Amino acid sequence: MGSSAFVFSSEMLLRTQVLRRDADAAVESGGLTRDVADAAVRTLHDAAERGLAFAAITVFGFVARKSEANPKSNRSASEEHSGEEAEQERGQYGEQEERECSG
């Protein structure tokens, strides 16, 4: 397992359109009104010009592998018992059907 952080510096926030793009997406999804989104972009842009703003994204990752164990060994004792009971019941019903058919 590992993690990493990607940091947008003030300079990068000013050079890219990430603030505007995300504000537009928030308006389109109904999360923000246009007035609120525009005010947020102006506030963050002003802070970035003074070197007081940054953004960061943290990413976590892990690697997993499915066990290759024997499927029967993964069954619990109660599941195995249920299976045995089901076989016995099928056998009993089968015998009963044979008796009914043969008269």
N, C-alpha and C positions, 0 to 999 in steps of 0.2 A: 504494500500500500504506500502511496506517496501523495504529496500535494505540492502545488506550485501556485504562485500569485503572479498575475500579469498586471503591471501598474502602468496607468496612463498618467504621465506627468502633466503639469500645467501647460507646458509647451505643446505636448501632443494633443491635449484637449483643444488648444487654439488652432492647431494646424489641420485637424480632422473635422469631419462633420458628425462625429459620433453623438454629440449632445443634441444637435438638431434632428438627426435621424431617429434617435430614441424618443425625443419629445413628440415628433410626428407620429411615431408608432403608438405612443400612449394616447394621443388624441384619436387616432383611427380606431383603437380598440375600445374607446369610451372611458378609459381610465382617467384622463385629464381633459379639461376644457382647453380650447386653444389659448385663452388668456392666461391660464395657469401655466401651461407648457411654455409659452413665450416668456413669461416672467421668470420661470426656473432657468431657462437657457440664458437669459440676460444676466441673472444673478451669478450663475456658475461661470459664465464667460468673463464677467467683471472680476471675480475672485481669481480666475486663472491668469488674467492679465497682471494681477498683483503677485502671482506665484503662490497663491493660497489654496489652490484647488488641485485635486487629483482624483482619479478613479482607479479602482482595483477589482479584479476578478480572481477569485480563488477557485482552483480546479483540484478535485480529488480523484484519484484513480486507484484501482486495485485489479489484481489478476486472480481468477479462480478457475478451478478445473472440476468437472463433474466426476464423481467417484466411479470407478469401473468395477465396483463390487458385484458379486453374484446377486442377481435380483432376489433369489429365494432367501438368501441370508439377510436381506433387508426386511423381510416380513417378520412381524412379531409373532410370538407364540399364540396369541389369541387369534390372529389372522390365519395361521396355519390350522388351528383347531377348527375355526369356522369353515375352512376349506374341506377338512376331513368330514365335518358334519354334513356339508352340502353334498359331498360324494355319497355318503351313507343314505341321505334322504333321496337322492336320485336313484340309487339302487333299490330302495324300498318301493318307491313309486313305480319304477320299471317292473319290479316283480308283481306289484299289485295290478298293473295294466295287463301283464301277461296272463294272470289268473282270470281277469275279467274277460279278456278276449277269448281264452280257451274254454270258457264256460263254467 
